[in-house]
């Protein structure tokens, strides 16, 4: 009797395992028909028809900013040479075009000798002049008698001004079609917010419009990562210090009385997109649209829709990219680590 009980239990276990395996294969393997269906049909997320209306789109980008001294311009010795005289020292204030250093360099090739038959001088002394007005930096180690390589940087002349620098995430560059002309700077625990005039927008690897200085300020942008670096000139009457932190509020544009739809109602947020238009009989048809300004909640439609059209909001998910109910890694981390709290 026990023998038959054991055999029956074993058969039941084997059948259970086979059934589980079949279910797993059905879930992960899927048939060709199921894959084709998922690839063709969008996933319904419970959208509702909305009527297209006119609205105002005002785009504002708020970025973390750091204040830095102006990098200034490098004073270089194009032909190298030997330092013979220092007109000024590190930390001195200099006017644009004033001499800073004299160097002895090989003279230009001369034809023959002078009237007395002596060779022309083999060296000549030249002055290196300040490329701009400001304060001399990075010249502390230069001494008379030092030999400079051709193209060597002798010092940096920087104006007594500051700039605020912020990194613009790469995807937010779509919102900066033109150079911004309305920037406000607010310093943490500092003076009230003030206007900050636009300077440059370039690579985060050091994308200032001016030539970067080769001194202690030049390495601050290293390792800044992707995106771009936005710089604005701190007003001279705003008291700031090197390295203070703040926020930069950048207006990227405003469009009034334009066709504006929720960003959730369109696939794509820059230049071109796709909406799902609902006809009077209830049928749905995808339509390509041209996009303009976006504020993160609404986006301007410049072509493809008219006031009174009806579209689905939110637009059904694209099964090629969107997975309904999927949690992001950030949400998962918060949920996971929050369990111990």
Residue, then its C-alpha position, 0 to 999 in steps of 0.5 A: x500500500x505504501x509503495x502505491x502511495x509513493x508512486x502516486x505522489x511522484x507522478x503528481x510531482x512530475x505532472x506539476x513540474x511539466x505544467x509549470x514548465x509549459x506555463x513558463x514557456x508560454x509566458x517567455x517563449x510566446x508564439x510568432x502570432x503573439x509577437x506580431x500582435x505586440x509589434x503592431x498594436x499600441x497598448x491602451x493606457x486609458x486615454x480620453x479624447x480631448x479637444x485641441x485649443x489655443x494656449x500659451x507656452x512659456x518655457x523655463x529651465x532651472x539649472x544648478x549654477x556655480x560662480x567662477x572668476x572670468x578665465x581671462x586671456x593667456x599671455x604667450x611667448x610666440x617665439x619663446x626666449x629668455x626672460x630679461x625683465x619683469x615689468x609687473x608681478x603676479x597679482x598686479x592690475x594691468x591695462x590692456x596693451x601694457x608691457x608685462x615681460x621682456x624676453x630675448x629671442x633670436x633676431x630675424x635673419x639679416x643679409x650680410x654684415x654692417x659697414x664695419x664687417x661685424x655680424x649683425x646681433x644674433x638676439x633681440x629683446x621684445x616685450x610681451x604686452x597684456x592681451x586685455x585689462x585685468x589682474x595678472x595671474x599664474x606668473x608667480x614662478x617666472x624669473x629673470x633668466x628663465x628660458x621659455x619654450x615657443x608658445x609657452x604661456x607666461x601668465x593669464x590676464x583676467x578681468x575682475x569679473x565673475x561668470x555663472x556656469x551651469x551644465x545643461x543636460x543633453x536632452x534639454x538642449x532641444x529647448x534651446x533653439x536660440x541663445x537665451x536673452x533672459x537669464x536670472x541668477x540666484x545665489x544660495x544664502x546670498x543677495x536677491x536674484x539678479x539678471x545675468x547676461x548671456x555669454x556662451x553655450x558650448x561643450x561641457x568640456x570647457x565650452x566658453x566662447x573665450x579662449x580658456x585660460x591655462x591656469x588653475x581655473x582651466x581644469x574646473x570643467x574637466x569631467x563635467x560629463x555630457x550636455x553643454x555648459x551655459x555661461x552668463x556674466x554676473x553683474x559687477x554690483x552683485x557680491x559673489x565669491x569664487x565657487x559659490x552655488x546658486x540657481x540659473x533660471x533660463x527663459x527659453x521662449x514664450x508663445x502666446x495664442x498658439x495650438x498647444x497640447x499636453x506633452x502626454x498627447x504626443x509621441x516626441x517633444x522636439x521638432x516632429x511628433x505623432x498624435x492620435x486623431x479621433x474622427x467624428x465616427x470614433x475612429x482613430x488615425x495617427x497623424x504627424x505634427x510639427x512641434x515648437x516650444x515646450x514647457x515640459x507640460x504643454x508643447x506648441x504644435x505649429x503644423x498638423x493640428x487645428x483648433x477643434x480637432x480631437x486627439x487622444x490624451x494620453x496617446x497610447x503607449x508604443x509597445x516598442x519602447x513603453x512597458x505598461x506598469x514597468x518601474x524605473x530603476x530609480x523607483x525600484x531603488x527607492x522602494x527597495x531601500x525604503x523597506x529597511x526604514 
